[in-house]
Amino acid sequence: MRKPAAILLCLGLSAGAAAQTATEPDGVWRGSLGVNVSAASGNNESVNAGLNADTVRQSEADKLVGFVQSLYGRRETDGVSELSASRFRAGTRYDRDMSDPAFVFVGFDTEKNKLEDLKWRHSPSLGAGLHLRRTESFTFDVFAGYSHNREELYSGPKRSFDEGLIGEETTHKFSDSASFRQRLTLFPNLTDSGEYRVLFDAGLLMPLVDRWNLTVNLSARYQSNPPLGVQKSDTLLFTGLQYSWGPQ
């Protein structure tokens, strides 16, 4: 099986692990949408398409986020056509504040990636965390909990793991529209001792004009026990334009 590219560049996408849309604790829905299609012809033919959408609603006591991300690419060289990208991710997470600074959460993520032999991965999760710092311009959260990772492969049997999860997340708000977010999560495997997954996502959002924003995002994944023939690490760099909706 061909190994996935280490880094993919794509216009029109934004971070998928968490909503990139800037939030306000007013209970109003906000969101963003980014799409792109590009094609090349001649000696080398290729087509690439991407879609990303996220939505978020935050109040003084809770927050609900959701996202959908899709990336597809195909190229043809010397008459030979091959898949260059085939990834889909979607998820949601609900956070509820308890006694300050504690909160609880429940979430669900799903993804597929043909180049990684991953037909589907479904990962429900739940846990609790602490708001170590929460101001208008900066937040810092830590969290821990449980996740169940169920994988269906193209070339083999289904795999199912119980996992712990430990992570941290920060947001940096430079202005009403400009922000930077990052989240790092470790999933130690509770079924196969010594195995683990690591997820890291970071995104920078800068306003351009009206509701259009410039986004630069990094998404990195590491799995210590991937399917046979698949690299352990997978990194994607997204940069492009994003259109936001909802109150500004």
N, C-alpha and C positions, 0 to 999 in steps of 0.2 A: 504494500500500500504506500502511495506517495505521501511523504511527510508534508504537513501544512507549512505554509510560509511563515517565517518568524515574525515579520512585520507586514501589515497591509495598510495602505494609505487609501482613504476613501473620503470624497466630499459629501457633505450633507448629513452626517451622522453626529450624534452626541452620545454621552455616556449612557449605558443601559443598566448598570447595577443599581442605581438609584436615580430618582428624578433630578434632572439638572436644572429644572425650572426654579427660579428664585421664589421663596415662599414668604408669606406674611401670616401671622396668627389671627386671621379674621374669619376663618371658616368658609372661605370662598374658593371654588375650584379654579386652578390655573394649569396651563400645560404648554407644550411645544411640539412642533412637528418639523422634521427634516427629511428630505427625499433627494435622491440623485440618480441619474442615468447617464452613463458615458459609453462611447463606442469608438473603436478605431478600426481602420481597414487598410489594406495594402499588403506589404510583406508579412505583417503580423496583424491578425484580426483579434479583437477582444470586445467584450461587452461586460459592463459592471453596473449593478443597481443596488441601491441601499435605501432603507426606510427606518426611521426612528421616531417614536412618539412617546411622550411621557405626560403624566398628569399628577397633580398633588393638591391635597386639601389639608390645611393645618389650622387648628384652633389653639386656644390657650391650654387645652388639656390633651389633645391627641393629634395624630397626623396619619394620613393615608396616602400612599404613593403607588403608582403603577407604571409599567413601561413595556414597550414592544420594540424589538430591534431585529432587523433582517438584513443580511448581506449576501449577495449572489454575484459570482463572476465566472466567466468562461473565456478561454483564449484559444486561438488556433495558430499553430506555427508549422510551416511546411506541410499543410494539409492535415495535420493531426490536431484534433480538438480535444481539449481537456478542461476539467473543472478547476478553477483557480480559487473559488471561495463559495461556501455554502453553509451559512450559519443563521440560526434563528434563536432568539432569546426573548423571554417574556417573564414578568413576575409582578408581585404585589407585596406590600408589607404594611401592617397597621401597628402603630405605636400608641400606647396609652399611658399617660403620666399617672403615677400613684402618689404616695407621699413624697414630697420633694427631698432629694433629687432623683428618686427611683422611677423607672418606667418598665413596662412589660411590652412584648411584641409577639406577633404571629405573622408568618410570611409563607409565600410559596413561589418557587422559581422553576421554570422549565426551559430546556434548551435542546438543540440538536445541531450537529456539525458532521456532515458526511465525510469531510477530509480527516476527521478524528475518529471515524468509525462509530460515531455516537448517533444512533437513531433517535433516542430520546433520553433525557435525564429529568426526573421529577424530584424536587427537593422541598417538601414542607418543613417548616422550622418554627420553633417557639423559644422564648427565653425572657431574660430580664436584663436591665442595664442601669447605668447611672449617668446623669448629666453632670459631669465634673465641672463644666463651665458653660454658661448659657447667657450670652449678651446679644445685643442687636447685631453686632458685627462679627462675633466669633462664638462657635459652639464646639464642645469637645465631649463626646460620648464614648463610654466603654460598655460592652455587652457580652453576654455568654448565654449558652442555651444548648438545644438539641436539634439535630436535623436528621431526616431519613433520606438517604440518597439511593434512588432506584434508577439503574441504567439499563437501557435496551440497546444492544449493539447490532450493527449490520451484519457482522461476520461471526457472531458467537452468541452464547446464551445470555440471558438477562443477569444482571448483577445487582445485589441489594446490600447496602451497608447502613448501619447505625453510626451516626457521627456526633461528636460534640462540636460546638462552635464557640470561638473566642475572637472578639474583634474590637476595633476602635474606628471612630469616624469623626472628622472635623469639617466644619464649614467656615469659610472666611468671606465675609461680605464687604467689598471695598466701596460700594455705592448702592443705590437702589436697584441697579440692574447688573452690575459686575460682581462676580463671585467665583470662588474656587472651592471645590469639594474633593475629599478623598476618603476612601474606606478600605481597610485592610481586615480580612477575615481568614482565620485558620480553622480548618475542619479536621481534627484528629479522628481517625477511623477507630470506632469502638468495636467493630466486628473483626477486622484484621489488624492486630496490634502492630504499631510501627508505621502504618501507611497514613497518608494525610493528603488534603487538598489545601491550596492557598489561593485566595481571590484578592486582587487589588484593582481598584478603579479610582481614577482621578480625572477631574474635568475643570476646565477654565472657561468661563462665559464672559464675553465682553460685548456691550451694546454697540451697534453700528448706527442704524437710523430707524426711527419709528419702532416697530416690533421685531426688527431683524437683528440677530446677534451673531457674533463670531464665536465658534466653539472649538476647543482643542482638548481632546480626551484620550486617555490611555487606559487600556483594559488588559490586564495580565492574569493568566491562569497557570497554575502548576498542580499536577497530579502525580503522586509518587508511583501509582500502579495503573498506568494507562493501558488500553488494549494493545495487543502485540503489534509492533510496527508503527506506533504513534509516538511522537515526541512527548516528553513529560511537560514541557512548557509551551505556551501559546500566547503571543502578544500581539495586540492590535492597536494601532494609532489612528484615531479619527480626527479629521479637521474639516471644517466647512461652515455653512450657514444654517441658521435655525430660526424658525418663525414661532413666536410665542403668542398665546391667546389667553383671555381672561383679563381681569383688572390689572392695570400697570401700577 
